Amino acid sequence: MIKCNECGLCKESCPVYRAVKKESVSPRGFAILDKKQNYDKALYYCTLCNNCKVACPYGVDLKLEELREKVLEQNGETESIRKMIANLREFGNPYGMSVGIKDQ
């Protein structure tokens, strides 16, 4: 189990949280989801940059790759995964944006 203190110091280091401003996609949000064993598509918002791990004063490692694997094993391929694969094929990135738009 993740031993998150829920202090929130990790949030501002997260590029996804800074862009989206939704607790469910913040590192703290992932830690809370893990405690509840309630996974959803928010798990795939993470860029795996590890900024949260560096910023965490408690040394929490969310191990999101392992969590993603666990969700895949439990639930099979999700709609989020299917969409990400389709975006990779069509746009060359998981975000569903052409390179010119993404860089703006």
N, C-alpha and C positions, 0 to 999 in steps of 0.2 A: 504494500500500500504506500502511496505517496504521502510524505509527511509535510504537507504544505501548511504553513502557519497562517495563510490567507492575508498576509500583510499588504499585498498588492504592489510591492516595489518592482516586481518584474514587468508590470503592464506597460510602462512607458518605454521599456527597451524593446518591446515587440512591434515590429513594423506593421503587422496585420492589425493589431489592436489600435495603433495610432491612426490607421486609415479608416477602420470600420467603427471603432468606439462601441463595440458590443462585448460585454463581459464574457459571454459564452465562447468567444474566440481568443480571449486573453489567456496567458499561461495560468493565471490563477483560476480562471474558468475551467480549464482542462483539468486542473487538480481537483476541483470540486466535482466535476463530472465523473472523474475516476472514483472518488469516494462513494458516489451514488450508483456506480456501475451503470450510468445512463449515457451511452455514447450516441452521438448523432453526427451529421455531416460537418459540424463545427470542427471535428477532429482533423479534417482535411484542409482547413484554412491555414494551418501552420506551415511556414516555409522551412522549418527545421534548421534555422540559422543559429540556434543555441544562445541568442542574446539573453533570453530569460534565465538560462542556467548561469551565465556569467553575472547577471544582475542580482540573483537570489542570495540574500545574506545567510540563508540556511542551507545552501548547497543542494537544493532540490533539483533532481534530474527527472523531468517528466517522462522520459523514455517513450516519446510519442510514436516512434517507429514500431516499438513493441505493442503499444496500444492499438495502432492501426492493424497490425497483424492479428491481434486477438479479436478485433471486431470482424475482420475478414473471415477468420476461422469460425466465429460464432454465427455470423449473419450471412455469409456469402458475399458476393459482389454487390455493393450498394449502388443506388442511383448516382451518388456522388462520384464513385469510382468510374462508372460507365460514362458519365459526362466528362470527367477529366480525361479519360482515354480518347473520347471523341474529339475533345478540344486539342489534345496533343496531335492527333492525326490531321485535323483540319487547319489548325493555326500554328502548330509547332510549340505550343506552350499550354499549360493546364488551365489558363485563365479565360480562354475563349476570346482573346483579343488579338488583332493583327499586331505585328511588332511595332509599327509606327504609332498606333494608338496607345499601346502599353507604355511606351517610353515618354509619353507626353505628361 
